[in-house]
Amino acid sequence: MAIQSDGSSPPHGLATQDTERSGSAPAPVAGLWLALIAAPATFGVTSPAIVLPKIADGYGLTLDVASWLVTVTALAIAVGTPLAGGLISRRGLRAALITSTLLLIAGTVVVAAMPWLSTALVGRALQALGSTGLIAVAMNLAGTARRMGLITSTIAACAAVGPLVGSLVTNWTSWLVVLLLPVVAALFVPPVLRHASTTPADESPFDARGAVLLTALATALVVIPYFPLPAAICAAVAALLLALHIRARPDGFVPVALLRSPLFIGVSLLALLLATSFFRLLFVIPGKLSDDAGWTEDAIGVGTLVAQVAGSVPAFVIAAVAIRMGRIPVAIVLTATGILAAVMTAVSASAIVVLAALAIALFAAAGGQGALMAYATAAVDSTKRPVAIGLFNLSYQLGGALGPAIVAMSVAS
């Protein structure tokens, strides 16, 4: 068994493709580089949060229309997650890394050069697809739960500081620059490219129909909060067609082996629940701080920033020690902390308590993404590992869509 640069042994299923095929492990890319190509993706969603009214004015739009610049990014991230896994599986890490970087750069150029909403939406979608691909490459190259934890906790930290970064960038430069921030990840691609293998993990024919059906299902699920009835109907139809397709092609884009793995299904569902809980609190807590504690917008921004950064540190720790702890203890800790965060916000209006709950919820979600992914990928054959990472991350991204939707439905009722 190969020994990683941090001195730990990788769990079963976490060896790199080159190790699997050649029997000798190449020098692994530094975990920091992997974190740096993955984390800027969050700027696409979080950095416009505070300055969205200025972005709307810049485009000459109403605020609700301008919000689609963020919605399209979140949608493309969710849809692109399994597609990135399929690209890595069929074309290899190097091809996926180059393709994703080109998409990210192309999207940024479109947003910067064409100041119209329609082209900006296309550019933002391309940016998000490229960013998602970089995250997928980073996760596939991580190799250990500790390095996965470094990636996910860095993503969480960047998400936390995103609104502040967006505000500062707007004050120092322009609101348009805020929409270009995800391209920062491209600066850190060259060191990673040297370690990306060219050998596909799965050389079977590409399952285009399965990819289309899964993309349709993911799209419908993400837009349910915006168009509840039509999206729910589309989701049901897509799910039925996808199920029939999987039955006809069990080794296709969604391998039936993953769906029959209780471990994979269990950890994916837990990641979905933890992400849903965290993103629900992320949208609930600002209102509680404003209504119950009388905090100003600036105070809320600083408070939530501190809470999320504080939560990202133990998130790395739980991912780093997850393999030694074992699946059941880790699942118990993550579940307990997720429930604790929800209870704390339900029973107390204290600003300190609700901010502590936000930190705890982020710890459970981000730490769970890193720790549980290690178990999810250990449960599958190495040829299906990129697809498994993509489907697992899709579960987490769906939680990011469902959390705010729950808040919106509770407000509406």
C-alpha positions, 0 to 999 in steps of 0.5 A, spaced: 500 500 500 502 506 498 504 511 503 502 518 502 506 524 503 503 526 510 505 519 512 498 516 512 496 510 508 490 511 503 484 507 505 482 502 500 479 505 493 483 512 494 489 510 490 490 515 484 489 512 477 496 512 476 498 508 482 492 503 480 495 501 473 503 502 474 503 499 481 508 505 483 505 511 486 508 518 483 509 524 487 503 527 489 501 534 488 501 538 494 494 538 497 494 546 498 494 546 490 488 542 490 485 546 495 487 553 491 484 550 484 477 548 488 476 553 493 475 559 488 469 556 485 465 559 491 466 566 489 461 565 483 455 564 488 457 568 495 461 574 492 455 577 489 451 577 495 452 584 498 453 587 492 448 584 488 444 591 488 450 594 485 450 589 479 443 590 478 444 597 477 450 596 473 446 591 468 440 596 468 436 590 471 431 589 477 434 585 483 430 579 482 432 579 475 439 580 477 439 574 482 439 569 476 446 571 475 447 567 482 442 562 480 445 560 474 451 559 477 448 554 482 444 550 477 451 549 473 455 547 479 449 542 481 448 539 473 456 539 472 458 535 478 456 528 475 458 530 468 465 532 471 465 525 474 464 522 467 469 526 463 474 524 468 472 517 468 472 517 460 478 522 458 482 522 464 484 527 469 489 531 464 483 532 459 478 534 464 483 539 468 485 542 461 477 542 459 475 545 465 480 551 465 478 553 458 471 553 460 472 557 466 477 562 462 472 562 456 466 564 461 470 569 464 472 572 457 464 572 455 462 576 462 467 581 462 467 583 454 459 582 453 455 587 458 448 584 457 444 579 461 443 574 456 451 573 455 453 574 462 448 568 464 452 564 458 458 566 461 457 565 468 454 558 466 461 556 463 465 559 469 461 554 473 462 548 469 469 549 469 469 551 476 466 544 478 470 540 473 476 543 477 473 541 484 472 534 481 479 534 479 482 536 486 477 531 489 480 525 485 487 527 486 486 528 493 488 521 495 486 521 502 481 523 507 486 528 510 487 532 503 479 531 502 478 535 508 483 540 506 479 541 500 472 542 503 474 546 509 478 551 504 472 551 500 468 553 506 472 558 508 472 561 501 465 561 501 465 564 508 469 570 506 466 571 499 461 576 501 466 580 504 471 579 498 465 581 493 464 588 497 471 590 498 473 588 490 467 593 488 469 598 493 476 598 490 475 596 483 468 595 479 462 590 481 464 587 474 470 584 477 466 581 482 463 576 477 470 574 474 473 572 481 472 564 480 477 565 474 483 566 480 483 558 480 486 558 473 492 561 476 494 555 480 492 549 475 499 549 472 502 545 478 496 540 478 497 539 471 504 535 472 500 530 476 494 529 472 494 522 469 492 521 462 489 514 462 481 514 463 479 510 469 473 507 465 474 505 457 467 503 456 463 507 451 460 513 454 453 513 456 450 519 453 443 518 454 444 516 462 448 523 462 442 527 459 437 523 463 441 525 470 442 532 468 435 533 466 433 530 473 439 534 477 436 540 473 429 539 475 431 538 482 435 544 483 429 549 480 423 546 484 424 552 489 423 557 483 417 553 479 415 548 484 409 544 480 413 544 473 419 542 476 417 537 480 413 533 474 419 534 470 423 531 476 419 525 476 419 523 469 426 524 469 427 519 475 422 514 471 426 514 465 433 514 468 431 508 472 428 504 466 435 506 463 439 504 469 435 497 468 437 497 461 444 499 462 447 497 469 454 499 467 452 506 464 453 513 467 450 511 473 452 505 475 447 500 478 453 498 483 453 504 486 445 504 487 446 497 490 451 499 495 448 501 502 455 504 504 455 509 498 447 510 498 448 511 506 453 516 506 451 520 500 444 521 504 447 523 510 451 528 506 445 531 503 441 532 509 447 535 513 448 540 507 441 541 507 441 543 514 447 548 513 444 552 507 437 552 511 441 555 517 445 560 512 439 563 510 435 563 517 440 566 521 441 573 518 433 574 519 434 571 526 440 576 528 436 582 525 429 581 528 431 578 535 438 581 536 437 587 532 444 587 528 445 591 522 447 588 516 454 589 517 454 586 524 451 580 521 456 580 515 462 580 520 458 575 525 457 570 520 463 570 517 467 569 523 462 563 525 463 560 518 471 561 518 471 558 525 467 552 523 471 550 517 477 549 522 474 543 525 471 541 519 478 539 516 480 536 523 474 531 522 476 529 515 483 528 517 482 523 523 475 520 519 479 513 517 482 512 524 475 514 527 471 509 523 465 510 519 460 509 525 463 514 530 464 519 524 457 518 522 454 519 529 459 525 530 456 528 524 449 527 525 449 529 532 452 536 531 447 537 525 441 536 529 445 540 535 445 546 530 438 545 528 436 545 535 440 551 538 437 555 533 430 553 534 430 554 542 434 560 542 434 567 540 441 569 543 446 571 537 452 568 540 448 561 540 445 562 533 452 564 530 455 558 534 450 553 531 452 556 524 459 554 526 457 547 528 452 546 522 458 548 517 463 543 521 458 538 520 457 539 512 464 541 510 467 536 515 462 531 512 463 532 505 471 530 506 470 525 511 464 521 508 467 522 501 472 517 503 468 512 505 463 513 499 469 512 494 472 506 498 465 502 497 466 502 489 471 499 484 477 504 482 474 504 475 467 508 478 471 512 483 470 519 478 463 517 477 462 516 485 465 522 487 461 526 482 454 523 484 456 524 491 458 531 490 451 532 487 448 529 493 451 535 497 450 540 492 442 538 492 443 540 499 445 547 497 439 548 493 434 544 498 436 548 504 434 555 501 428 552 498 425 550 505 426 557 508 422 560 502 416 555 503 416 556 511 416 563 509 410 563 504 406 558 509 
